[in-house]
Amino acid sequence: FFLSSLISYIKRKEDSWESVKDILFYVIMDKVINMKHIFILKPDTSKSLINCIVTMMQGKRYELRYTKDLDDARKIALSYQDEKEVCRLYAIGGDGFVHKVVNGMVGSFHELVVIPQGTGNDFARSIYKNLDAIKIFKESLNKQAKAIDVIQCKEDLYCINVFCCGLDADVGNLVNTNRKTTLFPRIMQYSLTILNKIFHLKFYPTEIYTYNKDIYQGNVLICTFCNGHYFGGGYQAGYYSSLDDGMIDMSVVGEISKKELPYYLKGLITNKLHKTKKFKHFKEEDVWVKTSQYVNIDGEKYEPGTYHLKCIHNAIQLVY
């Protein structure tokens, strides 16, 4: 029925390019209507968003999968790995939540939709101009997926947005630990924590290298490995990053004096860190990073040590 209706529609069209665009739209719509939609969400998800989902999904195949804890998001996504048909998985939460869903999806052919419902929503900032969750959900129903990269950090650990060490990881981990005990917005929490760190400035020795060359060795203030663009609730990290170029975008600012700190803080806060004197930029397909500091991956805290970061090209099908 769909094909016959489409053929008759094409015959009525005079402009060939308009016909092609309309055909593609109908093909996308037919695919989206007939696929299974899996909504992975927390129990405290906005009621208005849930009501919108239920209304828009009438007549379609869908499931609402509520998580018990953060890691449950990964387990739910992982449970669909053996599905023979392509499903569309919706990660409804913040950066850590999206991180967990992605870690359950890598290796599958399923599609990912990110619906921002967190405090930072930094990955969402890389792909959307507006963070209105209901608008993003409705518009996703008219879009097809595009392949994007992820960064493999260890054998079973992946990063979709930003891996960082240095002051940014220190602050991010502290904000993440305190997120349930403060009423301040994420970016304000980040800013206040930075100000506190000024008086307890600490640098961590860090090594960055590839198979055949040393990239950086020494103390770092800022050290980010980016797929996306933002961290800390809207601070820019990946000034030259791209989601689909097959490369890891690296930014490093080495050790500075307390006298220099206001200059670099201004660069960070105004998203002009890449124009500061000690800013270094690199791009690699894979790289090792060794640090004695707890690192931060997509807003989540991970153990110190050596990480072999590899860009996995076209690893995830993202709807945006």
N, C-alpha and C positions, 0 to 999 in steps of 0.2 A: 504493500500500500504506500509506504514511504517513497520508494523509488518511482512508482508510477506517478505519484503526486508531484515529485520533483521534476520528472521529465516534462510533464504537461506545463509546469511552471516555467521551465527553461524556454519552452516553445513560445510562451507569451512575452518573453523579454526581448527587447530590441537591442539594448546595449550589452555587448558581450562581456565587458569587464565587470559591469554591475551584476551580471548573471553569475560570473565566477565567484564573486564575493558572497553573493546570496547562497550559492550552492555550498560553499565552505561553511557558512553560518549554520545552514540546516544540517549539514553532516555533523558538525560539532554538537549542536543541540540534540540530535538523535542519539549520539554517543553518550552524552551526559545524562539524558533522560533514562536511558536503559541500563546504566551502570549502577553498581551498589555503592551507597554513600555511607561511610563509617565516621561518626562524629565522636572523637575522643575528647572528653571534657571533665572538668572538676565539678564536684557537687555544688560549689558556690558560684558556678557560672551564671552570668546575668540572665534573669528570667525572661526579659524581653527578647534576648537573642535566642533562647531556647524556643520561645513561642513562635518566633519568626521561622526558625528551622522546621518546626513541626508543620507550620502552615505551608511553607514553600515545598516541603517534601511530600505533600499529599499526592498519592498516586505513584510515588516512586519507591524504590527499595532503599531503605535506610535503617541504620541502627544507632542508638545513643548509647555509648559505652562510657560509663562514669569510672573515674580512677579512685583507688583507695589511698594511694600516695603517689609521689612524683615518679618513681621507677615503674609504677603500674602502667604509665603511658607507653613506656618502651615494650612492656610485656604484651599489652593489647595490640600494638602495631605489629609486633613479632608474630602474634597468633594468626595473622592473615598472610604470612609468607607463602603458605602452601595453596592459597586460593588460585584456581586456574584462570579465572577471569580477572581483568584489571578492575580494581576498586579505587575509589577516591577517598582518601583518609584526610580528615580535618583535624588539625592540631589546634585546639581552642585553649589558649593559655599564653604564658609569657615565654621568654627565651629558653629557660631551663626545661619547660614543658615541651617546646618544639624540639629542643636538643634530644630529649628522650624518645620522642616519636620518630625522629629521623634515624636514631640508632636502632630502632626496631624495623625500619623500612629498607635500609640499604641492602641491595641484593635482590629486591623485588621489582616488579614492573608497575607497582601501584603509583597513583598520583597523590601529591600532597597539596593541601590548601592550608595556609597559615592564617588563623583568625586571632588577632591580638586581643588578649584578655589578661595581660600581666602588668607589672609595674614599669619595666624597662622597654619591652617590645622592640629591642634594637634590630633584630633581623627583619621584622616587619617594616621598619623605617627604610631598609635597603630596597624594598620591593613595592611599597605603596606610598603614594603622596598623602593619603588621608588614612588615619588609623581607625575610622569608624567601622566597628566589627560587623554590624548588620549590613552596611553598604558593601563591604568587602565580600561578605558571604553571598549576597544577591548577585553581585557582578561576576563572581566566580562561576556561576551556573551558565554563563554565556562565554566562558573562556576555555581554551584548550591548554594542556600542559606543555611546558618547555623544559628541556633537559638542562640541569645545572650541576655544578661540581660540588663535592664535599671534600673536606680535608680528613684523611685518615690519620689518627694520632697514635693509635696502637692497633693491634690485630682486630679487636672488637670495640673500638672506640672512635667515634667520628665527630667532626665539628662542622656545622653548617654556616656559622657566622664568624666568630673571632676566638682564636687561641691566644692567651697573653700571659706574660710574666713581667716582673718589675712592679712599679708603683701601681699600675693599672690593675694587675692581678691582686695585689695586696688590698687595694681599696675595694675592688669588686667582690672579693671573698668576704671582706668584713661587712659590706653592705648586704650581701646575700645572707650572712649569718644573722644580721639584725633586722631583716625585712619584715618579720612578724611582730616586732616590738616597737616600731616607729610609725608615725602617721604621715611623715614627710614623703612627697613624691620621690621617685627613684633618682632623678637627676639632682634633686636637692640633697638627698642622702649622700650621693656620690660627691657633690661639691663640698659638703660639710666634712665628710671623711677625709677628703684631700687636704682641707685646711688643717685638720687635726694632725695629719701625717707630716705637715711642714715642720712641726716641732719635734718629730721623731723620725726624721728622714733616714731611710735605710736603703742601701744598695745591695743587690745580689749578684755574685759572679755568674756570668752566663756565657755559654759557648754555643755558637751557631756554625754549622759546617755541612758540606755536601760530601759526595764520594771523593772528590779530588781537590777540594779547596776549603780553606777556612774563610768564613764570611765575617764573623765577629767574635771577639774574645775579650771579656772585661765586664765591669759593672754596668748595669743598665738602670735608667730611670723609667723609660717606656720601652716595651718590647712586644709588638703585636704581629700575629700571623693571620692574615685576613682572607676570607672568602667574601664576606659581607662588608659593610661600610662603617657601622656604628657600634659603640659599646657604652656602658655606664649611663644609659637612659638618654642617649642622643649625642654624645661626644663622638667626633669622627676619628676613626682608627685607620680604615682602609682608604687612603686618599686616591689610590690608583688601582683599587681592586675591582675585579669583575667576577660575576657568578659563573661565567661560562668560558673563560679563556684558558683553562687547564693549568693555571699557575697559582702559587701561593704568594700573596702580596705581603711583604715584610717591612715594618717600620721600627727603627731603633733610635732611641736617644740615650746616649751614654751617661756616665756619672757627671753630676754638676755640683757646684757649690751652693750653699744656702743663699748666697748673694744673687746667684743666677736664677733661683727658683721662681720668683715672680714673673720673669721673662718667659719661662717655659710654661708656667701655669696659664699665663695670658694666651699663649699659642694654643694650648689645649682647649681652654674655655671658648675661644673665638674660632675654633676649628681651623687654625692656621699653623698647627704644629709643624707641618711639612715645610714651612718657610723659615723655621728657626735654624740657628747656626749648626747645632750638633745633630740635626735630624739626618738619618741615613735610610736609604730606601733600596730594597732588593726584591727581585722576583725569581722564584725557583719552582720547579715541578715537585721536587722533594728535598727535604732538608732535615738535619738532626738539630735538636735543641737540648742542651743539658743545663739544668738549674737545680739549686738546692732549695728553691722556694716552692711553696704550693702554687700551682698554676690555676688559671681560670679558663674554662672552655665553655663558650656559649652561656656565660653567667653562672656556671657550676664549678665548684672547687674540686681539684684533683691533686694527687700526691706529687711531691717533688721527684725529680729523676731525669732520665733521658727519654725523649720522645722522638720517634722517627715520623715526621710529618710528610705525608704524600698526598698530592692533589689527585683525587679520583674523578676523572673527567666524565661529565654526563651521568653522574651516579644516581641522581634523584629527578623525577618528573614533577616539576613544581608548577602549580597553576597561579599565575600572577599577570 
